[in-house]
Amino acid sequence: MTTQQLQFVDQRFAFPETDEMYQALVDRNAEYDGVFFVGVKTTGIFCRPTCSARKPLPQNVRFFPTAAEAMAAGFRACKRCRPMEVAGQLPDWLESLVAEVESDPEQRWTDEDIRQFGVDPTRVSRWFKAHHGITFHAYVRCRRLSTALAQLSVGEDVTNVALRAGYSSLSGFRDAFQKWCGATPGRVRSGDALLVNRILTPLGPMVVAASGEHLWLLEFADRRMLETQFARLSARLHCRFSPGENAIIEQAHRQMSEYFAGARQHFTLPLRMPGTEFQEAVWRSLITIPYGDTRSYDQLARAVRRAGASRAVGRANGDNRLAIIIPCHRVVRSDGSLSGYGGGVRRKEWLLSHERAVLERDG
């Protein structure tokens, strides 16, 4: 997503209380990424809530709903958390190292190898931990195993693949492979693979999973339930997961960029949303809620012919694996107030305000 694509990101929602924002800053709470920016009076810089810099005292900060307003107040962008860019975007200092990893995924890396690129191994590991949930070395192992997966899928010998991946023993390769993709190398030729990638948004990175024909999952990367969703998909589909990209993921990336830029109100992606009969009925009903509008849990329960089952509807919302596209953020309490949302209530408020602002802009 480019800066130009982000020109329309309207945040006319009820700004969080100062104490809430300061606590989010202290906690580096990713659910607030894009919801507010913080200016530090003593340094003259502004940051995103997740910045790893030392936290300023409460009396030394100012909060802003947009980066533009922080700049208008005289603050300059932090060089560490880069608030003018989409959260999760690869920083300049890391690009050459990651490019080298991608060019030769089977290479085994030492800290000294990393230093040859002019970067500190600890800094690299911290960045990967913050943005991918794993260390750099774990990321490299995943890339090696992903390459091995591709080789096994076309019938290559398991022993040869293990040696090329840098494993000195076949048992070590089998253990690592099974832990990573849920199947032993000998069984990997059966069953389908879902490719997994990231989509960067103004509200933080999202994880996307797709086959060659359908989109199966789209979730905020920091959602606590993400691991559970992957486990449920794996158990239901008997599938494995592999880092990669395909036409469905590219299409999802493009349409999400258009959504956040205020240029798309309806998605045209081929979806698969397997669940119980009740869950699927709720999810189908969610898709019918107009852009920028809301429904109460009670209204949704009646729509699926289960009057009085508002709590069950809420649970089905929480089990939704396709955030934004299946718009569970458009469901509110009967009095119009906001309740729980897998990506965080502040994100829910942001999304609703964004959609209403788009409708207001377009008249």
C-alpha positions as CSV (number, residue, x, y, z in Angstrom):
1,M,0.0,0.0,0.0
2,T,1.6,3.3,-1.1
3,T,1.4,6.7,0.6
4,Q,-0.8,7.8,-2.3
5,Q,-3.3,5.0,-1.6
6,L,-3.5,6.2,2.0
7,Q,-4.6,9.7,1.2
8,F,-8.1,9.0,2.4
9,V,-7.9,7.5,5.8
10,D,-10.6,9.4,7.7
11,Q,-10.5,9.0,11.5
12,R,-13.6,10.9,12.7
13,F,-14.3,8.7,15.7
14,A,-14.5,9.4,19.4
15,F,-10.8,9.9,20.2
16,P,-9.7,7.6,23.1
17,E,-9.2,9.1,26.5
18,T,-5.7,10.4,27.3
19,D,-5.1,7.8,30.0
20,E,-6.1,5.0,27.7
21,M,-3.8,6.2,24.9
22,Y,-0.9,6.6,27.3
23,Q,-1.4,3.1,28.7
24,A,-1.5,1.8,25.1
25,L,1.8,3.6,24.5
26,V,3.4,2.0,27.6
27,D,2.1,-1.4,26.6
28,R,3.1,-0.9,22.9
29,N,-0.4,-2.2,22.1
30,A,-0.6,-3.0,18.4
31,E,-4.4,-2.7,18.5
32,Y,-4.0,1.1,18.6
33,D,-1.6,1.3,15.6
34,G,-3.1,3.8,13.3
35,V,-5.7,4.9,15.9
36,F,-3.5,7.6,17.3
37,F,0.0,9.1,17.1
38,V,2.0,10.6,19.9
39,G,4.2,13.7,19.9
40,V,7.1,13.9,22.4
41,K,7.6,17.5,23.5
42,T,11.1,17.0,24.7
43,T,12.4,15.6,21.4
44,G,10.1,17.2,18.9
45,I,9.3,13.8,17.2
46,F,6.1,11.9,16.8
47,C,5.7,8.1,16.9
48,R,3.2,5.3,16.5
49,P,1.9,3.6,19.7
50,T,4.2,0.6,19.2
51,C,7.5,2.5,19.0
52,S,10.3,0.7,20.8
53,A,11.9,4.0,22.0
54,R,12.0,4.8,25.7
55,K,8.6,5.9,26.9
56,P,8.2,9.6,27.8
57,L,6.5,10.9,30.9
58,P,2.8,11.6,30.6
59,Q,3.3,15.4,30.8
60,N,5.7,15.3,27.9
61,V,3.3,13.9,25.3
62,R,0.6,15.1,22.9
63,F,-1.8,12.8,21.1
64,F,-3.0,13.2,17.5
65,P,-5.6,11.3,15.4
66,T,-3.4,11.5,12.3
67,A,0.2,11.8,11.3
68,A,-0.6,15.0,9.3
69,E,-1.9,16.7,12.5
70,A,1.2,15.8,14.4
71,M,3.3,17.3,11.6
72,A,1.1,20.4,11.5
73,A,1.8,20.8,15.2
74,G,5.6,21.0,14.5
75,F,6.6,17.4,15.2
76,R,8.8,15.4,12.9
77,A,8.5,11.7,12.1
78,C,10.4,9.2,14.3
79,K,13.2,7.4,12.3
80,R,12.8,4.3,14.4
81,C,9.0,3.5,14.1
82,R,8.5,5.5,10.8
83,P,4.9,6.6,11.5
84,M,4.6,8.0,7.9
85,E,4.7,4.5,6.5
86,V,2.3,1.6,6.7
87,A,3.0,-0.4,9.9
88,G,5.1,-3.5,9.2
89,Q,6.7,-2.2,6.0
90,L,10.3,-3.4,5.6
91,P,12.7,-0.7,6.7
92,D,15.5,0.5,4.5
93,W,18.2,-0.9,6.8
94,L,16.8,-4.4,6.5
95,E,16.0,-4.6,2.8
96,S,19.4,-5.9,1.6
97,L,19.6,-8.6,4.3
98,V,16.1,-9.9,3.6
99,A,16.7,-9.8,-0.2
100,E,19.8,-12.0,0.4
101,V,17.7,-14.5,2.4
102,E,15.1,-14.6,-0.3
103,S,17.7,-15.2,-3.0
104,D,19.2,-18.2,-1.2
105,P,16.7,-19.5,1.4
106,E,18.9,-22.6,2.1
107,Q,21.8,-20.5,3.5
108,R,22.4,-20.9,7.2
109,W,23.1,-17.5,8.9
110,T,25.3,-16.6,11.8
111,D,25.4,-13.3,13.7
112,E,28.7,-12.5,11.9
113,D,27.0,-13.0,8.5
114,I,24.3,-10.5,9.6
115,R,26.9,-7.9,10.7
116,Q,28.4,-8.0,7.2
117,F,25.3,-6.2,6.0
118,G,26.0,-3.3,8.5
119,V,23.2,-4.1,10.9
120,D,23.1,-5.4,14.5
121,P,21.8,-9.0,14.9
122,T,19.9,-8.0,18.0
123,R,18.2,-5.2,16.2
124,V,17.2,-7.5,13.3
125,S,15.8,-10.1,15.7
126,R,13.8,-7.5,17.6
127,W,12.2,-6.2,14.4
128,F,11.3,-9.7,13.3
129,K,9.9,-10.5,16.7
130,A,7.8,-7.3,16.7
131,H,6.4,-7.7,13.2
132,H,6.3,-11.5,12.6
133,G,6.2,-12.9,16.1
134,I,9.4,-14.9,15.5
135,T,13.2,-14.2,15.5
136,F,15.2,-13.7,12.4
137,H,16.8,-17.1,12.7
138,A,13.3,-18.7,13.1
139,Y,12.2,-16.8,10.0
140,V,15.2,-18.2,8.0
141,R,14.3,-21.7,9.2
142,C,10.8,-21.2,8.0
143,R,12.1,-20.1,4.6
144,R,14.3,-23.2,4.4
145,L,11.4,-25.5,5.3
146,S,9.1,-23.7,2.8
147,T,11.7,-24.4,0.1
148,A,11.8,-28.0,1.2
149,L,8.0,-28.2,1.0
150,A,8.1,-27.1,-2.6
151,Q,10.8,-29.7,-3.4
152,L,8.9,-32.5,-1.7
153,S,5.7,-31.5,-3.4
154,V,7.2,-32.3,-6.8
155,G,8.5,-35.7,-5.7
156,E,12.1,-35.1,-4.6
157,D,13.8,-37.6,-2.2
158,V,13.3,-36.7,1.5
159,T,16.9,-37.4,2.4
160,N,18.3,-35.2,-0.3
161,V,15.9,-32.4,0.6
162,A,16.9,-32.6,4.3
163,L,20.6,-32.4,3.5
164,R,20.1,-29.4,1.2
165,A,18.0,-27.7,3.9
166,G,21.0,-27.9,6.2
167,Y,19.9,-30.7,8.5
168,S,22.6,-33.2,9.5
169,S,20.0,-35.9,10.5
170,L,16.8,-37.0,8.8
171,S,15.0,-37.3,12.2
172,G,15.8,-33.6,13.0
173,F,14.4,-32.6,9.6
174,R,11.3,-34.6,10.1
175,D,10.7,-33.2,13.6
176,A,11.2,-29.6,12.4
177,F,9.1,-30.1,9.4
178,Q,6.2,-31.7,11.3
179,K,6.2,-28.9,13.9
180,W,6.2,-26.2,11.2
181,C,3.5,-27.5,8.8
182,G,1.7,-30.2,10.7
183,A,2.6,-33.1,8.5
184,T,5.7,-35.4,8.1
185,P,7.7,-35.0,4.9
186,G,6.5,-38.4,3.8
187,R,2.9,-37.3,3.8
188,V,3.4,-33.8,2.4
189,R,2.6,-34.9,-1.2
190,S,-1.1,-35.5,-0.3
191,G,-3.5,-32.8,0.5
192,D,-3.6,-29.1,-0.5
193,A,-1.5,-26.3,0.7
194,L,-2.7,-22.9,1.8
195,L,-0.3,-20.1,1.0
196,V,0.2,-17.5,3.8
197,N,1.3,-13.9,3.5
198,R,0.9,-10.5,5.1
199,I,-1.1,-7.5,4.0
200,L,-0.1,-4.1,5.4
201,T,-2.9,-1.7,6.5
202,P,-3.1,1.5,8.3
203,L,-4.3,-0.4,11.4
204,G,-1.4,-2.9,11.4
205,P,-0.4,-6.0,9.4
206,M,-3.0,-8.6,8.6
207,V,-2.3,-12.3,7.9
208,V,-3.9,-13.8,4.7
209,A,-4.2,-17.5,3.8
210,A,-5.4,-18.6,0.4
211,S,-5.5,-21.6,-2.0
212,G,-5.3,-21.2,-5.7
213,E,-9.1,-20.8,-5.9
214,H,-10.3,-19.3,-2.6
215,L,-9.5,-16.9,0.2
216,W,-9.7,-18.8,3.5
217,L,-8.4,-16.4,6.2
218,L,-7.8,-12.7,6.7
219,E,-7.0,-11.6,10.3
220,F,-5.1,-8.9,12.1
221,A,-1.6,-10.3,12.9
222,D,-1.8,-9.5,16.6
223,R,-5.1,-11.2,17.2
224,R,-4.8,-13.7,20.0
225,M,-7.1,-16.2,18.3
226,L,-5.0,-16.3,15.1
227,E,-3.1,-19.5,16.1
228,T,-6.5,-21.1,17.0
229,Q,-7.9,-20.2,13.6
230,F,-5.0,-21.8,11.8
231,A,-5.3,-24.9,13.9
232,R,-9.0,-25.1,13.1
233,L,-8.4,-24.7,9.4
234,S,-5.7,-27.4,9.5
235,A,-7.9,-29.8,11.3
236,R,-10.9,-29.2,9.1
237,L,-9.1,-29.2,5.7
238,H,-6.2,-31.6,6.6
239,C,-4.0,-29.0,4.9
240,R,-0.6,-27.6,5.4
241,F,0.5,-23.9,5.3
242,S,3.4,-22.4,3.3
243,P,4.7,-18.9,3.0
244,G,4.0,-17.6,-0.5
245,E,1.8,-15.6,-2.8
246,N,-0.7,-16.4,-5.5
247,A,-3.3,-14.6,-7.6
248,I,-5.9,-14.7,-4.8
249,I,-3.6,-13.1,-2.3
250,E,-2.6,-10.4,-4.8
251,Q,-6.3,-9.7,-5.4
252,A,-7.0,-9.5,-1.7
253,H,-4.0,-7.2,-1.2
254,R,-5.3,-4.9,-4.0
255,Q,-8.9,-4.8,-2.8
256,M,-7.9,-4.2,0.9
257,S,-5.7,-1.3,-0.3
258,E,-8.7,0.1,-2.2
259,Y,-10.9,-0.3,0.9
260,F,-8.6,1.6,3.2
261,A,-8.1,4.3,0.5
262,G,-11.8,4.9,0.4
263,A,-12.1,3.6,-3.1
264,R,-13.9,0.2,-2.5
265,Q,-17.1,-0.5,-0.6
266,H,-17.7,-4.1,-1.8
267,F,-15.3,-7.1,-2.1
268,T,-15.4,-9.5,-5.1
269,L,-13.1,-12.2,-3.7
270,P,-13.8,-15.9,-4.0
271,L,-14.4,-16.9,-0.3
272,R,-14.5,-20.1,1.6
273,M,-15.9,-19.9,5.1
274,P,-16.5,-23.4,6.4
275,G,-18.2,-23.6,9.8
276,T,-21.3,-25.0,11.5
277,E,-24.6,-24.5,9.8
278,F,-25.4,-21.7,12.3
279,Q,-22.0,-20.0,11.9
280,E,-22.3,-20.0,8.1
281,A,-25.8,-18.5,8.3
282,V,-24.5,-15.7,10.5
283,W,-21.5,-15.0,8.3
284,R,-23.7,-14.9,5.2
285,S,-26.0,-12.5,7.0
286,L,-23.1,-10.3,7.9
287,I,-22.1,-9.9,4.3
288,T,-25.6,-8.3,3.6
289,I,-25.1,-5.5,6.1
290,P,-24.6,-2.4,3.9
291,Y,-21.2,-0.6,3.9
292,G,-21.2,2.1,6.7
293,D,-24.3,0.7,8.4
294,T,-24.7,-1.4,11.5
295,R,-27.0,-4.1,12.9
296,S,-27.5,-5.2,16.5
297,Y,-26.8,-8.7,17.7
298,D,-30.5,-9.1,18.2
299,Q,-31.3,-8.0,14.6
300,L,-28.7,-10.5,13.3
301,A,-30.2,-13.3,15.4
302,R,-33.6,-12.6,14.0
303,A,-32.2,-12.5,10.4
304,V,-30.9,-16.1,10.8
305,R,-34.3,-17.1,12.4
306,R,-32.8,-17.6,15.9
307,A,-34.5,-14.8,17.8
308,G,-33.0,-14.5,21.3
309,A,-29.7,-16.1,20.3
310,S,-27.7,-12.9,20.4
311,R,-25.0,-14.4,22.5
312,A,-24.6,-17.3,20.0
313,V,-24.4,-14.7,17.2
314,G,-21.7,-12.9,19.1
315,R,-19.7,-16.1,19.4
316,A,-20.1,-16.8,15.7
317,N,-18.8,-13.2,15.0
318,G,-15.8,-14.0,17.1
319,D,-15.2,-17.2,15.0
320,N,-15.2,-15.3,11.7
321,R,-11.9,-15.9,9.9
322,L,-12.3,-13.2,7.3
323,A,-12.1,-9.8,9.0
324,I,-13.5,-6.7,7.3
325,I,-14.5,-8.8,4.2
326,I,-17.1,-10.5,6.4
327,P,-17.9,-7.3,8.3
328,C,-18.4,-8.4,11.8
329,H,-17.2,-4.9,12.8
330,R,-20.7,-3.7,11.7
331,V,-22.5,-5.5,14.6
332,V,-23.1,-3.4,17.7
333,R,-25.2,-3.5,20.9
334,S,-28.9,-2.7,20.8
335,D,-28.2,0.8,22.1
336,G,-25.6,1.4,19.4
337,S,-22.6,1.1,21.6
338,L,-19.6,-0.9,20.6
339,S,-18.8,-4.3,22.1
340,G,-16.0,-6.8,21.6
341,Y,-14.1,-7.2,18.3
342,G,-11.4,-9.7,17.5
343,G,-9.1,-7.0,16.2
344,G,-9.8,-4.7,19.2
345,V,-12.7,-2.3,19.9
346,R,-10.7,0.8,18.7
347,R,-10.1,-0.8,15.3
348,K,-13.8,-1.5,15.1
349,E,-14.6,2.1,15.9
350,W,-12.0,3.2,13.3
351,L,-13.5,1.0,10.6
352,L,-17.1,2.2,11.2
353,S,-16.0,5.8,11.2
354,H,-13.9,5.3,8.0
355,E,-16.9,3.8,6.1
356,R,-19.2,6.6,7.2
357,A,-16.7,9.2,6.2
358,V,-16.4,7.6,2.8
359,L,-20.2,7.7,2.3
360,E,-20.3,11.3,3.5
361,R,-17.5,12.3,1.1
362,D,-19.2,10.6,-1.9
363,G,-22.5,12.2,-1.1
